[in-house]
Amino acid sequence: MGSLKEIKVRIASIRSTQKITAAMKMVSSAKFHHAQTQTEHTLTYANKLSAILNGLLSAECDLDSPYTEQRKVSKVAIAVFASSTGLCGTFNANIWKELSATIQTYKNQQIEVRLYPIGKKIADELHKAGYSFDTDFITIGEKPSYESAVSLANRLMELFVTGKADRVELLYHHFKNMATQVVTHKTYLPLSLSDTEAAETATDYILEPSAEELRNRLFPKLLNLTIYTILLDTSTAEHAARMMAMQTANDNANDLIQQLTLQYNKTRQQAITNELLDIMGGAAVSS
């Protein structure tokens, strides 16, 4: 059991740290709501665009596109989205665990893997593990923008169209609710819209100038939007994870302060009792 002074210093230190975690939670809360609003607005547009493209595919199923070409997979590109800062619980660890397992699976199949990390934390893990990776897009998730999403999307589309990758995959966190961020692994290219709900309600469009022209314009736009939406979704999930981590830290700090306060009071009470016993013992000796 520590001295009264040591316990008081520790309580003060925990309260000081608690102020920091509370401030970080407030900042993350503001960023979370902003990112969530942007994600919802972008998803509405992206879903409508997917519905239009599904209508085109259902009406003109023989239309070929370089973005929908199915090939034997010998080379895979993976864009993996994480955060550039910590203090967000298991957010980055979960992504790294999924990425490590994916890389190992492809290694076992003798499939070449190209890595495109978004986020300093995942780039650091790749560096420690000795993997080579592209460094051009590591920081674009810190302030998600449509322009940065387009630059990444263009790189991934170029890889696929030129045959440098037979499949392009995306690995990221999808925000489900405040307590749950789901690690999501999806195929980006070749593009497939047949699994979406919009395919069930195809619309008979009158197309000008042609379905092929619209397809050539809308496919890249949808692929750009997909990357932008994932950047925003990852940001939303990150801030939600950080809010929960800071709330947990704050709750743990409260519990620890209560325990230390109880320990302080017991120690103080024991000290007073000992002093009284000494006084009473001294008085008895004098008499």
Secondary structure, DSSP 8 states (H G I E B T S, - for coil): ---HHHHHHHHHHHHHHHHHHHHHHHHHHHHHHHHHHHHHHHHHHHHHHHHHHHHHHHH-TT---TTT-----SEEEEEEE--SS--STTHHHHHHHHHHHHHHHHHHTT-EEEEEEESHHHHHHHHHTT-----TTTTTTTS--HHHHHHHHHHHHHHHHTTS-SEEEEEEEEEEETTEEEEEEEEEES---TTSGGGGG------SS-HHHHHHHHHHHHHHHHHHHHHHHHHHHHHHHHHHHHHHHHHHHHHHHHHHHHHHHHHHHHHHHHHHHHHHHHHHHH-
